[in-house]
Amino acid sequence: MSLTIKNTIKIALGLIVLPALLFSLYTWASLNWVYSSGERAGYVQKFSLKGYLCKTWEGEIVLVSMPGTQAEKFFFTVHDEAVAKKVNDSMGLRVKIHYQEHKGIPSSCFGETAYFVDELVVLEK
């Protein structure tokens, strides 16, 4: 059984295009399907633009429920430049962030965490 050039090209494209299409569909779904969303309040402790090739804003908020209790850290990612500016401007202030959690993101190119902050409100000046 001999393969013609057309059949060989079809098979090669099927082996390349189909997996790339499936991976793209999976990536799109993981970035657009929200697993959970919520709010956290605390003090932004660290916020920086990270990455060699894919630059993302990565931050850390310290959640303190009551004075004298153990502080918990919440790590997050910001994609929107306007929100990133708000986070930078609110360093050291008590803030409330709204986040969306996305499970199964295939690469750290989209962010180091699964928690994407889309809104920030300063609670005290």
PyMOL commands that set and color helices and strands:
alter all, ss='L'
color gray80, all
select helices_A, chain A and resi 5-32+81-89+108-110
alter helices_A, ss='H'
color red, helices_A
select strands_A, chain A and resi 36-50+56-63+72-78+94-101+115-122
alter strands_A, ss='S'
color yellow, strands_A
deselect
rebuild
show_as cartoon
